[in-house]
Amino acid sequence: MEKTWKPGGSPGSVTASTALLNQKHATSNEPRTLTPSEIELLRRSKQEIAQRVQARRQGK
């Protein structure tokens, strides 16, 4: 069964990386630069999603 996205990085999140990214942060109207750890999490999430998409395509 396919897992769905849930706010807050709950166990139903798409990937482990997105679960960490989805944790609630303080909000502000001012833009800010991403931290190196946030950039790494985004990159890791992108790779995990690409791997899942590729696996699904090969499975069909």
N, C-alpha and C positions, 0 to 999 in steps of 0.2 A: 504494500500500500504506500502511496506517495505521501511524504511528509509535507505539511503546509507551513508557511511562514506564520509565526506568532510574535507579537510585539514583546520586547524585553528579553529576547534571546532564550526563550523557554525551550525545552527539549524538542519541540516540533520545528525548530528553525531549519532552514535549508542546509546549512553547513555549520561546522564548529566555529569557523571564523566569523560567520555572520551572527552567530549567537553572541559572541563577544562585542561585535560592533553595535548590536541592537540594545545593549545595556543602556538604561536611561542616563543621560547626561544633563547637566544644568543647561538651560536654554538661555540664549542671548540674541538680541537683534544685531549685534556686531559680528561680522564674519571673523573667523580666526584661521590660522594656518594649522593644518593637521600635524599631529605629533609623528615622529618617526614610527612609533609602535602602531598608530592608526593607519599609516601608509602601508606598513607591512601586513596588517590584518586585511586591508582592502585587496592587496595583491594576492594574498593567500586565498581569500574568498573567491576572487576571480579565477584562480587556477583550479580550485575545487569545483566550481560551477562548470568550468570548461571540461573538466574530466567527467563529470556526471552527464553532461550533454553528449560528449563523445561516446560514453558507454551506452547510453540509450540509443544512439544512432546505430551503433554496431549490433545492438541486441535486436533490432527490427529487421 
